[in-house]
Amino acid sequence: MSFIDRPDAGNKALLLHVHLESAEGYDPGEFNELTRSLGLDVVAEITASRRTPHPRWFVGSGKVEELERAFREADADILLVDQELSAGQQRNLEKRLDARVMTRTEVILQIFSERARTFEGQLQVELAQLKHAQTRLVRGWTHLDRQKGGVRQRGAGETQIELDQRMLAARIRATERRLARVQKRRAQGRRRRHRTAARTVSLVGYTNAGKSTLFNALTDGEALVQNKLFATLDPTMRKLSLPGLEDVVLADTVGFVSRLPHSLVEAFKATLEEVSNADLLLHVVDASYPQCRLRIEQVEDVLREIGAEEIPCIFVLNKADLVTGEVPVLQGIEAPVLVSALEGSGLDLLCARIAAALGVLPAPVHVVLAPDAGSTRARLYALGAVLDESVTEDGRIALRVQADQRLLEDLRREPRCSVASVKKG
C-alpha cells in the first residue's frame, strides 16, 4: 500500500518455514504451493521450529544470521514467511535483510488480488488489503520518521501515523459502502431462489481439489480450471439437471486453505454465504494427496467459522485417475463417492447421491396421465424423471417416474394425473 515505505520486491524468493510447537498439522508443502501460485522462483528454503515467537524477529537471532547468509548465497530478493509477523517483526527483518518480507497473509492477499475478476471480488480483495494495511501502521515504518509530532514534539511520526490512519479508515468505509451495494444485489438473488423454492448445492473444499473441473463436468459449464491455488475466487452458478428435480443450482465457490486470514473470511463473507445458505454441500477432496485427511479438517474449520458445519454434506473423493494403490480410507466419513471429474467416472453415482440427499424418493412412482395431459408428460421428460412409458388399453399414458416429494405432490394436485402406486426397492 502507498501508506508504507518498503523495499522493492523481486522474483527470487527465499522461503522461511516456521513450525510453532503449539500449531498442529503444519504443512510446509502448502506454502510452497501458495508461492508457486504467485509465479515466484524459489531459490532456497529454510526451516525453523520455535515454542513461541521471538519478540524482535519471530525467529531467533541465530536463525536470522542463517537467513542473511542464505539470502546472499542464493542472491534472493524477497523473503516469504509462512507465519503472521507483527508490524515490528516484519520491519526488523526487512531492515536486517534490506529486502521485502511478505507474511503468509500478504502472500494470500496478493494471490487473491491477481485472481479476482468480478467487481465484487475486486472490492472484497481491496477491503481485505486495506484492513491488513491498518495493522501494519502500528508503531510506524521508516517513512514515519520524516515528520515530527505535534505540540511539544511528542515523538517522531505521530502526526503522520494519525493522517495515514484517517486516510485508511476513510477508504475502508468507502469500500464497505460500495461492497454493501453489490452484496445487496446478491442477497436479492438468493431471495428470488428462495421464493421459487430453488435448491442450492455448493461445492466446497481445499483449493485446487478439482472443484471447478467437477462443476464443469456436472453442468457443462466453463468455469476457469487451472492447476493453481485459488484459481476460482468469484462464485459461479449454473443449473444442475438431476432426474426428477426442478430448480437445482450448483455453486462453485472459492477454495479454502489452512489458516485462512480472518480479514479474508470477513471480506468474502457475502461470497461464503452461498455456502452457508446452501441446502447441500459437496466437499471435494483431492484423493491423490497424501495428507487429504488433514485438508478435510482444515476445510471443516472454515465451515465452522462461517456457520455451515450443520449443512448436509456429501464427501467427493476426486482425482481418482491420479490415485496409485489403495483409495484412502477416511475414518468417520460415511460413504464417500469416488470420482474423476476429469475423466467423468463416478458422476452418475454422485448425481444419484445428490438427488437422494435432496429428497428424490428411492422407489419409482407409477403415474397415469390422461391422453390430453401432454404438458405434464413433457415436463416430466424435461426433468429427466421418466424411467419408462407405456400406453394403457383406454389410451392413457402410464409412466414410471423418479420423483421427489415436491414433484409427487404437484402430480397429485394435477386433475388429469393419478399416482397409481409407489413400489418398494
N, C-alpha and C positions, 0 to 999 in steps of 0.2 A: 504494500500500500504506500501511497505517497506520503503518509504521515511519518514514516520511519526510514531513516537512512541506514542502509545495509550494504555489504559488499555485493558486487555483481555475481550472478550465478552463472555457472558454466555447464558443460555437458558430461564431464568426467567426475563420477560420483564415488565417494568412499562411504560405505555403509557401516554404521555402528549399531550392532545388536546388543541390547542391554536386557538381560533377564533378571527381573526382580524376584526374590525368593517368595514374595507374597502373591505373585501372579501365577495362576495355574494354567496349564495348557498353552504355554508360549510357543508360537510357531514362527521361527525366523524366515521360513520359506515364503510366508505370506507377504512380508515386507519386500522380499526380492521381487515378487510378482507385481506389487504396487510400483516399485521402481521401474520395472520393465514397461509397465503401462505408461509411464511418463516419457519413455523413449531415451532414457539416460544410459550412458555407458558406465557400467560398474567396473571400476579399476581395482578395487580392493575391498575386503570386508574384515571387520574386527569385532570380536565378541567380548562381552564382559558380563559378570554376574555381581549383583550387589544385594545386600539385605535391605538397605534403604538408600535413597539418592543422596549424593554428596551435595551439600547446600550451595557450593560455588560452581561446580562443573557438572553435576549429576553423577559423573563417574569420578574415580579417584585421581589424584594428581599424577600417579604413575601411569595410569591409562591415558591421561591427557598427553603426556610425553610420548607414549607409544603412538597416539593419533598424529602428533606433529611429525614424527619420523615417517610413518606410513604415508602421510599426506605428501611429503616432499618426494619420497621414493616413487610413489605412483603418479606423481605430477597431477594430483587431483585438484579440482577447483570448487567442489561443493561437498559438504558433509550432510548425510541424511541419517537422522537418529530415530530409531524405532521406539520412541517413547515421547512423552509430553514433557518438555522442559519449561521451567519458569522463564519469564522475560529476562531476568538477571542471568540465569544459567546459559541461555541462548546467546545473550550479548557477550558474556565472558568467553565462550568458545569461539565466537566469531572474531573477537579481538585477538585471541591467542593464535588462531589459525590464519587470520587475515583472509577469511573466506566465508562464503554464505553457509549458514547452517539451517537446515529445514527439519522441523519436527514431523512426527507421524501425521498429526492433524493437517499440517501445511501441505504435505505430500498428497493426502486425500483431497484436500480443497483444490489443489492445482489440477488433479485429475478431473474432478467434477467440473471445474471451470472450462476445461478443454472439451468435455463430453456434452455439456448441456446444449440442447438445440432449440427447444421451445422457449418462448418468452418467460413462461412461468419458471422453467428450470433455471434459466439465467438469473432471474430475480432471486430464486432460492439460494443459489450459489453466492450471489453478491451479498445477500444478507448474512450468510454464514461467514464469509470473509470479513465483513465489517465487524461482526461481533468478535471474531478472533482477533482482529487488529486492536480492539479495545483492550484486550488482555495484555497486549504487547507494549502498551503505554505505561504500564506500572513501573515506577522508578526511572522511566525515561530511557532513551537511547542516545547515541552520540550527538545527534543534531540538537538535542535539548540543552546542551551546554553552551550554545551560541548566544543565548539570551538570558540576562539576569531576571530575577523575580521582580515582584512589585515593591511595595513600601518596605524600606529598611533592608533591601537586598536579601529577602528571606531565603534565597537559595537558587542555585543555577537551574534554569529550565522550568521553574514552577509555572510561570505565565504561559510558556509555550505548551506545556502539558495540558493546562486548562483549555487553551484555544483548540488544540487538537481534539480533546475530549468532546468539546461542544460541536465541532465540525463532524466528528464521527457520529455523535448522538443524533444530529440533525439528518445525516444521510441514512442512518438506520431507521429513523421514524418515517422518512420519505419512502424508503424501500418497502417497509412494512405496509404502508398505505397502498402502494401500487400492488403489492403481492396480495393484500386482502381483497382487492377488487377482482383479481384473477381467480383467487380461491372461491370467491362468492359464485362466480360462474360455474366452477367445478362442482360446488355444492348443489347448485341448481340442477346440474346434470344428474347427480346422484338422486335427487328428489324425484326427477322425472322417471328414472329407472325404478324407483320405489313405487311410484304411482302406477306404473304399468306392470308391477309385480315381476320385473326382470330380475333374475338371479345372477349374482356375480361370482365368478371363480377367479381367484387371484393366484398367480404364480409367485412363490417366494422361494428364497434360497440364497446360498452363498454366491457372491458374484462369480461369474464365469462357470457356473454349474451347467449351463446349457439351457437356461430358461427361454431365451429368445428363439433358439432353434426349435424347442418344443412348442412354443407359441406359434411359430410359422407352420409347423407340421400339423397342428390341431386346427388351424384356422385358415390355412392357405394365405397367411399374411406375409408381410415383407418387412418385419422388424429387423433392425440392424443386428448382424451377427458378426462378432469379432472375437478372436482369441485373446482378449484383454480384460482386465478387471474394469468393472463399471462401464462396459460398452453401452449399456442401456441406463439412462437416467430418467428420461421422460416417460411417463406411463403411456402405454399403447393399449387400445381396447378394440376387440373385434367380436363379432357374433360367433358363438360356438354352437355348431349343429350337433345335437345329440338325439338319438331316436326317442320320440315321444315327449320331447321337451320343447317349449317355446321360450323365447326371450331369455337366453342364457348368454352372458357376456363374459369373455375371458380377458383378464387384465395382465399385461406384462409390466412388472414394476422394477424399480431399482434393486440391484443385488445388495446383499448385506455383507458385512465384513466384521471381524472381531474388533472390539473396542471402537466401534463407530463413534466418531466425535459427537458429543451431545448437541453441539451447535448445529450439526448437520441433521440430526434427528429432529430438532426443533424446526429448522428451516424447511425440511422436506415433510413436515407434518401433514400438510394437505395431500401430498402425493401418497404418503403412507396410510392415509385414511382410506384409500382404495383397498388396502389390505385389511385394516381393522373393521371396515364395513362389509366385507365380503361374506357370502353365505358359505363358501368352501375355500380352503387353501390347498394348493398343490405345492408341497415342499419338495423342491427339486434338489437332488443330491448328486454330486459327481461320484458315481460308484467306483471310478478308477482311481480316485485319490486315496492314498494310504491312510490318511487320518480323517476320513469322512465323518466319523462319529464326533470328533472334536468340532468340525464345522457345523454339524447339526446343532450342537449345543450352543454355538455362537449365534446362529440364526434364532434359536429359541430365546436367547437372552434379549435380542432386539424385539421379537414378537411380544415378550412380556412388557418391555418398555413402552410399546405403543398400544398395549391393551388388547392384543389379538391372540393371546395364548389359549383362549377357550373356544375359538372357532374350529369347527370340524376340519380335519386335515387328512389328506392322503399323501403318504411319502412316495416319491417317484425316484427310483434309482436310475439315473440317466447315464448315458455314455457306456451302455452295455458292450458296445463294439470295441471299447478300449480295455475292458476288464480281462486280465490274464489270470488264469487259475480260478479259484472259488469266488463266487459272489460274496461280498462282505455280509456277515450276519450282524444285524443291528439289534442288540438287546433292548427290550422294552418297546420296540416299534412293531405294530401289528400289520401283517400282510402288506409289505411294501410292493410296489409294482415296478418290475424291471423293464426298462425301455431303452431303445436307442432312437432318440429324436432325429438323428442324422440319417439313419437307415430306415426309420419308420417301423421298426419292430416293437411289439408290445403296445402299440397305440390303441388297438381295438379293445384290449383288456382294460386299458386305462380309461377309455371312454365309457365302457360298461360300469366301471367302478364309480366314475363321476356321476353318471346317470343314477345309479343306485343311491349314492350319497345325497343326491338332490330329490330323491323321492320316487323314482321310477319303480313301479311295482315289479317284484321278482317274477311273477307269473303273468303271462299274456292275458289280455282281456278280450273276450269274444263279443263283437259288436255287430248288430244287424241294422242296415240302413234301408230306408225306403228308396224305391227306384229314382225319385226326384231329389234325393239328398246329395247331389253331385258336389256341391260346395264343401260339405263336411268331408266327403271322401277325398277331395282334392287337398283339403287342409291336412288330413291325416297323412297323406302321401308326402306333402311338403315337409312335414315334421320327421319323416323317416320312421313313422310309428307302425306302419303296416308290415306285418310279417308274412301274411299270405291272404288271398282273397278267393272267394267262390260266389256263385250265384245260386240262390235257392229256387225251388220249383215255381214259386209265385213271383219270381223276378226281383226279389230283394237281394241286397248285396251283403254277404257275410264276410266279415273281416276279423282276422286275429291281430290284435293291436298291442304294442308295448306302450304303456301309458303311465303317467304319474297321477297322484290323487287329484290334482287340479284339473288335468285333462279329463279324467274319468268323471268328475263332477260336471264339467261342461257337456260331456256327451249325454249324461243322464238328464240334463235340462233340455237337450235338443229334442223337439217333438217328433221329428222323423227318424229318430235313432233309439235303439234299445240295447242295453247291455245284457247279453244273453247269459253269460256265466263268467266266472273267474276260476280258472283251474290252478291247482297247486302244482309246484315243481316246474 
